[in-house]
Amino acid sequence: MSKHLQDYVGFRIIQFIKAHRKLAEAAFSEVGLYPGQEMILFELWEEEGLTQSQLAENVCVEPPTVTKTLQRLERAGIVERRQDVEDARVSRVYLTPEGAALRDQVQQMWDDLEAMTIKGLTDAEKALLLRLIEQITKNLAE
């Protein structure tokens, strides 16, 4: 007996990701950001002066993705890259005043998106969902 596409967990995950990204795109476009750029900003709001490789590792993306993201953020005047004072081969990433000023607004957008995502779930269901997502992620990484 063949399965319908909708019966596959992978298909449902893709549908979930698309719906989440669509809402994120709408929210973040209000402040001139693309989805994923806020992840870099969250890292820099916690600690400025990270290297591109540190940012890539922290947000779990490939270095070329971080390079492209930083180029866009630089063009928008949100971050700047500066050479490391001790090692000129290394560049470090810093927020501009404009980038720092986005923190509260982007945090609120992320909080609103999270609330929409888990609306109707109990605390126990949310905890179970997080555990299941963690297990699926581990399965796919093996």
For each residue, the residues with C-beta under 8 A, 3 or more apart:
1:
2:
3: 7 8
4: 7
5: 8 11
6: 11 12
7: 3 4 11
8: 3 5 11 12
9: 12 13 136
10: 13 14
11: 5 6 7 8 14 15
12: 6 8 9 15 16
13: 9 10 16 17 136
14: 10 11 17 18
15: 11 12 18 19
16: 12 13 19 20
17: 13 14 20 21
18: 14 15 21 22
19: 15 16 22 23
20: 16 17 23 24 113 117
21: 17 18 24 25 35
22: 18 19 25 26
23: 19 20 26 27 113 116
24: 20 21 27 28 35 113
25: 21 22 28 29 34 35
26: 22 23 29 30
27: 23 24 30 109 112 113
28: 24 25 31 33 34 35 37 38 106 109
29: 25 26 32 33 34
30: 26 27 109
31: 28 102 105 106 109
32: 29 76
33: 28 29 37 38 41 102 106
34: 25 28 29 37 72
35: 21 24 25 28 38
36: 39 40 59 61 65 69
37: 28 33 34 40 41 69 72 73 78
38: 28 33 35 41 42 106 109 110
39: 36 42 43 59
40: 36 37 43 44 55 59 66 69 70 73 79 93
41: 33 37 38 44 45 73 78 79 95 99 102 103 106
42: 38 39 45 46 106 110
43: 39 40 46 47 50 55 58 59
44: 40 41 47 48 50 55 79 93 94 95 99
45: 41 42 95 100 103
46: 42 43
47: 43 44 50
48: 44 92 93 94 95
49: 92 93 94
50: 43 44 47 54 55 58 92 93
51: 54 55 84 90 91 92 93
52: 55 56 63 66 67 70 81 91 93
53: 56 57 63
54: 50 51 57 58
55: 40 43 44 50 51 52 58 59 66 70 93
56: 52 53 59 61 62 63 65 66
57: 53 54 60
58: 43 50 54 55
59: 36 39 40 43 55 56 66
60: 57
61: 36 56 65 66
62: 56 65 66
63: 52 53 56 66 67
64: 67 68
65: 36 56 61 62 68 69
66: 40 52 55 56 59 61 62 63 69 70
67: 52 63 64 70 71
68: 64 65 71 72
69: 36 37 40 65 66 72 73
70: 40 52 55 66 67 73 74 79 81 93
71: 67 68 74 75
72: 34 37 68 69 75 76
73: 37 40 41 69 70 76 78 79 99
74: 70 71 77 78 79 80 81
75: 71 72
76: 32 72 73 98
77: 74 96 98 99
78: 37 41 73 74 95 96 98 99 102
79: 40 41 44 70 73 74 93 94 95 96 99
80: 74 93 94 96
81: 52 70 74 91 92 93 94
82: 91 92 94
83: 88 90 91 92
84: 51 87 88 89 90 91 92
85:
86:
87: 84 90
88: 83 84
89: 84
90: 51 83 84 87
91: 51 52 81 82 83 84
92: 48 49 50 51 81 82 83 84
93: 40 44 48 49 50 51 52 55 70 79 80 81
94: 44 48 49 79 80 81 82
95: 41 44 45 48 78 79 99 100
96: 77 78 79 80 99 100
97: 100 101
98: 76 77 78 101 102
99: 41 44 73 77 78 79 95 96 102
100: 45 95 96 97 103
101: 97 98
102: 31 33 41 78 98 99 105 106
103: 41 45 100 106 107
104: 107 108
105: 31 102 108 109
106: 28 31 33 38 41 42 102 103 109 110
107: 103 104 110 111
108: 104 105 111 112
109: 27 28 30 31 38 105 106 112 113
110: 38 42 106 107 113 114
111: 107 108 114 115
112: 27 108 109 115 116
113: 20 23 24 27 109 110 116 117
114: 110 111 117 118
115: 111 112 118 119
116: 23 112 113 119
117: 20 113 114
118: 114 115 121 126 129
119: 115 116
120:
121: 118 125 126 129
122: 125 126
123: 126 127
124: 127 128
125: 121 122 128 129
126: 118 121 122 123 129 130
127: 123 124 130 131
128: 124 125 131 132
129: 118 121 125 126 132 133
130: 126 127 133 134
131: 127 128 134 135
132: 128 129 135 136
133: 129 130 136 137
134: 130 131 137 138
135: 131 132 138 139
136: 9 13 132 133 139 140
137: 133 134 140 141
138: 134 135 141 142
139: 135 136 142
140: 136 137
141: 137 138
142: 138 139
